[in-house]
Amino acid sequence: MAVEIKSKRAVVSKPPYQLYMAFTDMRNFVQFLPEDKKEGVTADYDSIQAVVQGFNIGVKVTERVPYSRIGFADDGAPFRFSLTLHFDPAADPDKTDFQIMLDADLNFMMKTLLGSRLKEALDKVVDTLVDMSEGRMPEGFDSYAGK
């Protein structure tokens, strides 16, 4: 069953090109993992792979539209999904109107269990990005990042 989930839109205090460049290289994601979670994670420019609770999970970049959009897709995950990050210019040229869109093939049970949680997770990612762009560390980030 195809499910489309859109995060909230928010204005991030970084210009589109800076956000785009941070997300375009999958190796950048590894630096945000706690040290104890980095084992079994491999990444290159186009993809990232990890073993999570015994499952091989991978994500690969499928599309790069400079400073505007990056598309990702599953590359060995328990269900098919694609994710698109949108970096739209805001009224202020030093800010970005940001949104995440997720398309996933979820069976009825997975949709029932995960549907609202996926929306909450996407919104949390957007909120965290906004907070970090404004110099605020999200609650609990220091302990999660192993600091």
DOLUM-261893 format. One record per residue: residue number from 1; x, y, z of N, C-alpha, C in turn. Coordinates in Angstrom, 1 decimal, decimal comma, always signed. Layout:
BEGIN
<site NUM <X Y Z> <X Y Z> <X Y Z>>;
...
//
This chain:
BEGIN
<site 1 <+0,8 -1,2 +0,0> <+0,0 +0,0 +0,0> <+0,9 +1,2 +0,0>>;
<site 2 <+0,8 +2,1 -1,0> <+1,6 +3,3 -1,1> <+1,1 +4,3 -0,1>>;
<site 3 <+2,0 +4,9 +0,6> <+1,8 +5,9 +1,6> <+2,6 +7,1 +1,3>>;
<site 4 <+2,1 +8,3 +1,2> <+2,8 +9,5 +1,1> <+2,7 +10,4 +2,3>>;
<site 5 <+3,9 +10,7 +2,9> <+3,9 +11,5 +4,1> <+4,8 +12,7 +3,9>>;
<site 6 <+4,2 +13,9 +4,2> <+4,9 +15,2 +4,1> <+5,2 +15,7 +5,5>>;
<site 7 <+6,5 +16,2 +5,7> <+6,8 +16,8 +6,9> <+6,2 +18,2 +6,9>>;
<site 8 <+6,3 +18,9 +8,0> <+6,0 +20,3 +8,1> <+7,0 +21,0 +7,3>>;
<site 9 <+6,6 +22,2 +6,8> <+7,6 +23,1 +6,2> <+8,1 +24,0 +7,2>>;
<site 10 <+9,4 +24,4 +7,1> <+10,0 +25,3 +8,1> <+11,1 +26,0 +7,4>>;
<site 11 <+11,4 +27,2 +8,0> <+12,5 +28,0 +7,5> <+13,8 +27,8 +8,3>>;
<site 12 <+14,8 +27,3 +7,6> <+16,1 +27,0 +8,2> <+17,0 +28,2 +7,9>>;
<site 13 <+17,8 +28,5 +9,0> <+18,6 +29,7 +8,9> <+20,0 +29,4 +8,2>>;
<site 14 <+19,9 +28,8 +7,1> <+21,0 +28,6 +6,2> <+20,6 +28,7 +4,8>>;
<site 15 <+21,4 +29,2 +3,9> <+21,0 +29,3 +2,5> <+20,9 +27,9 +1,8>>;
<site 16 <+20,0 +27,8 +0,8> <+19,8 +26,5 +0,2> <+21,1 +25,8 -0,2>>;
<site 17 <+22,1 +26,5 -0,8> <+23,3 +25,8 -1,2> <+24,0 +25,1 +0,0>>;
<site 18 <+24,0 +25,8 +1,1> <+24,7 +25,2 +2,3> <+24,0 +23,9 +2,8>>;
<site 19 <+22,7 +24,0 +2,9> <+21,9 +22,8 +3,3> <+22,1 +21,7 +2,3>>;
<site 20 <+22,0 +22,0 +1,0> <+22,1 +21,0 +0,0> <+23,5 +20,3 +0,1>>;
<site 21 <+24,5 +21,0 +0,2> <+25,9 +20,5 +0,3> <+26,1 +19,6 +1,5>>;
<site 22 <+25,4 +19,9 +2,6> <+25,5 +19,0 +3,8> <+24,8 +17,7 +3,6>>;
<site 23 <+23,8 +17,6 +2,8> <+23,0 +16,4 +2,6> <+23,4 +15,6 +1,4>>;
<site 24 <+24,2 +16,2 +0,5> <+24,4 +15,5 -0,8> <+25,4 +14,4 -0,7>>;
<site 25 <+26,3 +14,4 +0,3> <+27,3 +13,4 +0,5> <+26,9 +12,5 +1,7>>;
<site 26 <+26,7 +11,2 +1,4> <+26,2 +10,3 +2,4> <+27,2 +10,1 +3,5>>;
<site 27 <+28,5 +10,3 +3,3> <+29,5 +10,2 +4,3> <+29,3 +11,2 +5,4>>;
<site 28 <+28,6 +12,3 +5,2> <+28,4 +13,3 +6,2> <+27,5 +12,8 +7,3>>;
<site 29 <+26,6 +11,8 +7,0> <+25,6 +11,3 +8,0> <+26,3 +10,5 +9,1>>;
<site 30 <+27,4 +9,9 +8,8> <+28,2 +9,1 +9,7> <+28,7 +9,9 +10,9>>;
<site 31 <+29,1 +11,1 +10,7> <+29,6 +11,9 +11,7> <+28,6 +12,3 +12,8>>;
<site 32 <+27,3 +12,1 +12,6> <+26,3 +12,4 +13,6> <+25,9 +11,2 +14,4>>;
<site 33 <+26,5 +10,1 +14,1> <+26,2 +8,9 +14,9> <+27,1 +8,8 +16,1>>;
<site 34 <+26,5 +8,3 +17,2> <+27,3 +8,1 +18,4> <+28,4 +7,0 +18,1>>;
<site 35 <+29,5 +7,1 +18,7> <+30,6 +6,2 +18,4> <+30,2 +4,7 +18,5>>;
<site 36 <+29,4 +4,4 +19,5> <+29,0 +3,0 +19,6> <+28,0 +2,5 +18,5>>;
<site 37 <+27,5 +3,4 +17,7> <+26,6 +3,1 +16,6> <+27,2 +3,1 +15,3>>;
<site 38 <+28,5 +3,5 +15,2> <+29,2 +3,6 +13,9> <+29,7 +2,2 +13,4>>;
<site 39 <+29,8 +1,2 +14,3> <+30,3 -0,1 +13,9> <+29,2 -0,7 +13,0>>;
<site 40 <+29,7 -1,2 +11,8> <+28,8 -1,8 +10,9> <+28,2 -0,8 +9,9>>;
<site 41 <+28,5 +0,4 +10,0> <+28,0 +1,5 +9,1> <+29,1 +1,8 +8,1>>;
<site 42 <+28,7 +1,7 +6,8> <+29,6 +2,1 +5,7> <+28,9 +3,1 +4,9>>;
<site 43 <+29,7 +4,0 +4,4> <+29,1 +5,1 +3,5> <+30,1 +5,5 +2,5>>;
<site 44 <+29,6 +5,9 +1,3> <+30,4 +6,5 +0,3> <+29,6 +7,7 -0,2>>;
<site 45 <+30,0 +8,4 -1,2> <+29,3 +9,6 -1,7> <+27,8 +9,4 -2,0>>;
<site 46 <+27,5 +8,2 -2,5> <+26,1 +8,0 -3,0> <+25,3 +7,1 -2,1>>;
<site 47 <+25,9 +6,4 -1,1> <+25,0 +5,5 -0,3> <+25,6 +5,3 +1,1>>;
<site 48 <+24,7 +4,8 +1,9> <+25,0 +4,4 +3,3> <+24,4 +3,1 +3,6>>;
<site 49 <+25,1 +2,2 +4,3> <+24,6 +0,9 +4,7> <+24,8 +0,7 +6,1>>;
<site 50 <+23,9 +0,0 +6,8> <+24,1 -0,3 +8,2> <+23,4 -1,6 +8,6>>;
<site 51 <+23,8 -2,2 +9,7> <+23,0 -3,3 +10,2> <+22,3 -2,8 +11,5>>;
<site 52 <+21,0 -2,8 +11,5> <+20,2 -2,3 +12,6> <+19,3 -3,5 +13,1>>;
<site 53 <+19,5 -3,9 +14,3> <+18,8 -5,0 +14,9> <+18,7 -6,2 +14,0>>;
<site 54 <+19,9 -6,5 +13,4> <+20,0 -7,7 +12,6> <+19,6 -7,5 +11,2>>;
<site 55 <+19,0 -6,4 +10,8> <+18,6 -6,1 +9,4> <+19,6 -5,3 +8,7>>;
<site 56 <+20,0 -5,6 +7,4> <+20,8 -4,8 +6,6> <+19,8 -3,7 +6,0>>;
<site 57 <+20,2 -2,5 +6,3> <+19,4 -1,3 +5,8> <+20,3 -0,4 +5,0>>;
<site 58 <+19,9 +0,0 +3,8> <+20,7 +0,9 +3,0> <+19,8 +2,0 +2,4>>;
<site 59 <+20,5 +3,1 +2,2> <+19,8 +4,2 +1,5> <+20,8 +4,7 +0,4>>;
<site 60 <+20,3 +5,0 -0,7> <+21,2 +5,6 -1,8> <+20,6 +6,8 -2,4>>;
<site 61 <+21,4 +7,7 -2,9> <+21,0 +8,9 -3,5> <+20,5 +8,5 -4,9>>;
<site 62 <+19,3 +9,0 -5,3> <+18,8 +8,7 -6,6> <+18,7 +9,9 -7,5>>;
<site 63 <+18,8 +11,1 -6,9> <+18,6 +12,3 -7,7> <+19,3 +13,5 -6,9>>;
<site 64 <+20,0 +14,3 -7,7> <+20,6 +15,5 -7,1> <+20,3 +16,6 -8,1>>;
<site 65 <+19,5 +17,6 -7,6> <+19,2 +18,8 -8,4> <+19,8 +19,9 -7,5>>;
<site 66 <+21,0 +20,4 -8,0> <+21,8 +21,3 -7,2> <+21,0 +22,5 -6,5>>;
<site 67 <+21,2 +22,5 -5,2> <+20,6 +23,5 -4,3> <+19,1 +23,6 -4,3>>;
<site 68 <+18,4 +22,5 -4,8> <+17,0 +22,5 -4,8> <+16,4 +21,2 -4,2>>;
<site 69 <+16,9 +20,1 -4,6> <+16,3 +18,8 -4,2> <+17,3 +17,7 -4,3>>;
<site 70 <+17,1 +16,8 -3,3> <+17,9 +15,5 -3,3> <+16,9 +14,4 -3,0>>;
<site 71 <+17,0 +13,4 -3,9> <+16,2 +12,2 -3,7> <+16,9 +11,0 -3,2>>;
<site 72 <+16,3 +10,2 -2,3> <+16,9 +9,0 -1,8> <+16,0 +7,9 -2,0>>;
<site 73 <+16,5 +6,7 -2,0> <+15,6 +5,5 -2,0> <+16,3 +4,4 -1,2>>;
<site 74 <+15,4 +3,4 -0,8> <+16,0 +2,3 -0,1> <+16,9 +1,5 -1,0>>;
<site 75 <+17,9 +0,9 -0,3> <+18,9 +0,1 -1,0> <+19,1 -1,2 -0,1>>;
<site 76 <+18,1 -1,9 +0,1> <+18,1 -3,1 +0,9> <+17,5 -2,7 +2,3>>;
<site 77 <+16,2 -2,5 +2,3> <+15,5 -2,2 +3,6> <+14,3 -3,1 +3,7>>;
<site 78 <+13,7 -3,3 +4,8> <+12,6 -4,2 +5,0> <+11,4 -3,8 +4,2>>;
<site 79 <+11,3 -2,6 +3,7> <+10,2 -2,1 +2,8> <+10,7 -1,1 +1,9>>;
<site 80 <+10,0 -0,9 +0,7> <+10,4 +0,1 -0,3> <+10,0 +1,5 +0,2>>;
<site 81 <+10,9 +2,4 +0,0> <+10,6 +3,8 +0,2> <+11,5 +4,7 -0,6>>;
<site 82 <+11,0 +5,9 -0,7> <+11,8 +7,0 -1,3> <+11,6 +8,3 -0,5>>;
<site 83 <+12,6 +9,1 -0,4> <+12,6 +10,3 +0,4> <+13,1 +11,4 -0,4>>;
<site 84 <+12,5 +12,5 -0,4> <+12,9 +13,7 -1,1> <+13,1 +14,9 -0,2>>;
<site 85 <+14,2 +15,5 -0,2> <+14,5 +16,7 +0,6> <+14,3 +17,9 -0,4>>;
<site 86 <+13,5 +18,9 +0,1> <+13,3 +20,1 -0,8> <+14,0 +21,3 -0,1>>;
<site 87 <+14,8 +22,0 -0,9> <+15,5 +23,2 -0,4> <+15,1 +24,3 -1,2>>;
<site 88 <+14,0 +25,0 -0,8> <+13,4 +26,1 -1,6> <+13,9 +27,4 -1,0>>;
<site 89 <+14,2 +28,4 -1,9> <+14,6 +29,7 -1,4> <+13,5 +30,3 -0,6>>;
<site 90 <+13,9 +31,0 +0,5> <+13,0 +31,7 +1,4> <+13,0 +33,2 +1,0>>;
<site 91 <+12,2 +34,0 +1,6> <+12,2 +35,4 +1,3> <+13,5 +36,0 +1,6>>;
<site 92 <+14,2 +35,6 +2,7> <+15,5 +36,0 +3,0> <+16,5 +35,1 +2,3>>;
<site 93 <+17,4 +35,6 +1,5> <+18,4 +34,8 +0,7> <+19,3 +33,9 +1,6>>;
<site 94 <+19,4 +34,2 +2,8> <+20,3 +33,5 +3,7> <+19,5 +32,4 +4,5>>;
<site 95 <+18,3 +32,1 +4,0> <+17,4 +31,1 +4,7> <+16,8 +30,2 +3,6>>;
<site 96 <+16,4 +29,0 +4,1> <+15,8 +28,0 +3,2> <+14,4 +27,5 +3,7>>;
<site 97 <+13,5 +27,4 +2,8> <+12,2 +26,8 +3,1> <+12,4 +25,3 +2,9>>;
<site 98 <+12,3 +24,5 +3,9> <+12,7 +23,1 +3,9> <+11,6 +22,2 +4,2>>;
<site 99 <+11,5 +21,1 +3,4> <+10,5 +20,1 +3,6> <+11,0 +18,7 +3,2>>;
<site 100 <+10,5 +17,7 +3,9> <+10,8 +16,3 +3,5> <+9,6 +15,6 +3,1>>;
<site 101 <+9,7 +14,8 +2,0> <+8,5 +14,0 +1,5> <+9,0 +12,5 +1,5>>;
<site 102 <+8,1 +11,7 +2,0> <+8,4 +10,2 +2,1> <+7,3 +9,5 +1,3>>;
<site 103 <+7,7 +8,6 +0,5> <+6,8 +7,7 -0,2> <+7,2 +6,3 +0,2>>;
<site 104 <+6,3 +5,5 +0,8> <+6,7 +4,2 +1,2> <+5,6 +3,2 +0,9>>;
<site 105 <+6,0 +1,9 +0,6> <+5,1 +0,8 +0,4> <+5,0 +0,1 +1,7>>;
<site 106 <+3,9 +0,3 +2,4> <+3,7 -0,3 +3,7> <+2,5 -1,2 +3,6>>;
<site 107 <+2,6 -2,4 +4,2> <+1,4 -3,2 +4,3> <+0,4 -2,6 +5,3>>;
<site 108 <-0,8 -3,1 +5,4> <-1,8 -2,5 +6,3> <-1,3 -2,4 +7,8>>;
<site 109 <-0,7 -3,5 +8,2> <-0,2 -3,6 +9,6> <+0,9 -2,5 +9,9>>;
<site 110 <+1,9 -2,4 +8,9> <+3,0 -1,5 +9,1> <+2,5 -0,1 +9,0>>;
<site 111 <+1,5 +0,2 +8,1> <+0,9 +1,5 +8,0> <+0,2 +1,9 +9,3>>;
<site 112 <-0,5 +1,0 +9,9> <-1,2 +1,2 +11,2> <-0,2 +1,5 +12,3>>;
<site 113 <+0,9 +0,7 +12,4> <+1,9 +0,9 +13,4> <+2,8 +2,0 +13,2>>;
<site 114 <+3,2 +2,3 +12,0> <+4,2 +3,3 +11,7> <+3,7 +4,6 +11,1>>;
<site 115 <+2,5 +4,7 +10,6> <+2,1 +5,9 +9,8> <+2,2 +7,2 +10,6>>;
<site 116 <+1,7 +7,3 +11,7> <+1,7 +8,6 +12,5> <+3,1 +8,8 +13,0>>;
<site 117 <+3,8 +7,7 +13,3> <+5,2 +7,8 +13,9> <+6,2 +8,3 +12,8>>;
<site 118 <+6,0 +7,9 +11,6> <+6,8 +8,4 +10,5> <+6,6 +9,9 +10,3>>;
<site 119 <+5,4 +10,4 +10,3> <+5,1 +11,9 +10,2> <+5,8 +12,6 +11,4>>;
<site 120 <+5,7 +12,1 +12,6> <+6,3 +12,7 +13,7> <+7,8 +12,7 +13,6>>;
<site 121 <+8,4 +11,6 +13,1> <+9,8 +11,6 +12,9> <+10,3 +12,6 +11,9>>;
<site 122 <+9,6 +12,7 +10,8> <+10,0 +13,7 +9,7> <+9,9 +15,1 +10,3>>;
<site 123 <+8,8 +15,4 +11,0> <+8,7 +16,7 +11,6> <+9,8 +17,0 +12,6>>;
<site 124 <+10,2 +16,0 +13,4> <+11,3 +16,1 +14,4> <+12,6 +16,4 +13,7>>;
<site 125 <+12,8 +15,8 +12,5> <+14,1 +16,1 +11,8> <+14,0 +17,6 +11,3>>;
<site 126 <+12,9 +18,0 +10,8> <+12,8 +19,4 +10,4> <+13,0 +20,4 +11,6>>;
<site 127 <+12,4 +20,1 +12,7> <+12,6 +20,9 +13,9> <+14,0 +21,0 +14,4>>;
<site 128 <+14,7 +19,8 +14,3> <+16,1 +19,7 +14,8> <+17,0 +20,5 +13,8>>;
<site 129 <+16,7 +20,4 +12,5> <+17,5 +21,2 +11,6> <+17,3 +22,7 +11,8>>;
<site 130 <+16,1 +23,1 +12,0> <+15,9 +24,5 +12,3> <+16,6 +25,0 +13,6>>;
<site 131 <+16,5 +24,2 +14,7> <+17,2 +24,5 +15,9> <+18,7 +24,6 +15,7>>;
<site 132 <+19,2 +23,6 +15,1> <+20,7 +23,6 +14,9> <+21,1 +24,8 +14,0>>;
<site 133 <+20,3 +25,2 +13,0> <+20,7 +26,3 +12,1> <+20,7 +27,6 +12,9>>;
<site 134 <+19,9 +27,6 +14,0> <+19,8 +28,9 +14,8> <+20,7 +28,8 +16,1>>;
<site 135 <+21,6 +27,8 +16,1> <+22,6 +27,7 +17,2> <+22,1 +27,0 +18,4>>;
<site 136 <+20,9 +26,4 +18,4> <+20,3 +25,7 +19,5> <+20,6 +24,2 +19,3>>;
<site 137 <+21,1 +23,6 +20,4> <+21,2 +22,1 +20,3> <+19,9 +21,5 +20,7>>;
<site 138 <+19,4 +20,6 +19,9> <+18,1 +20,0 +20,3> <+18,2 +19,2 +21,6>>;
<site 139 <+17,1 +19,2 +22,3> <+17,1 +18,5 +23,6> <+17,5 +17,1 +23,4>>;
<site 140 <+18,4 +16,6 +24,3> <+18,9 +15,3 +24,3> <+20,0 +15,0 +23,2>>;
<site 141 <+20,3 +16,0 +22,4> <+21,3 +15,7 +21,3> <+22,7 +15,4 +21,9>>;
<site 142 <+23,1 +16,2 +22,9> <+24,4 +15,9 +23,5> <+24,5 +14,5 +24,0>>;
<site 143 <+23,5 +14,0 +24,7> <+23,7 +12,6 +25,2> <+23,6 +11,6 +24,1>>;
<site 144 <+22,8 +11,9 +23,0> <+22,7 +11,0 +21,9> <+24,0 +10,9 +21,1>>;
<site 145 <+24,6 +12,1 +21,0> <+25,8 +12,2 +20,2> <+27,0 +11,7 +21,0>>;
<site 146 <+26,8 +11,2 +22,2> <+27,9 +10,6 +22,9> <+28,8 +11,7 +23,6>>;
<site 147 <+28,2 +12,9 +23,8> <+29,0 +13,9 +24,4> <+28,8 +14,0 +25,9>>;
//
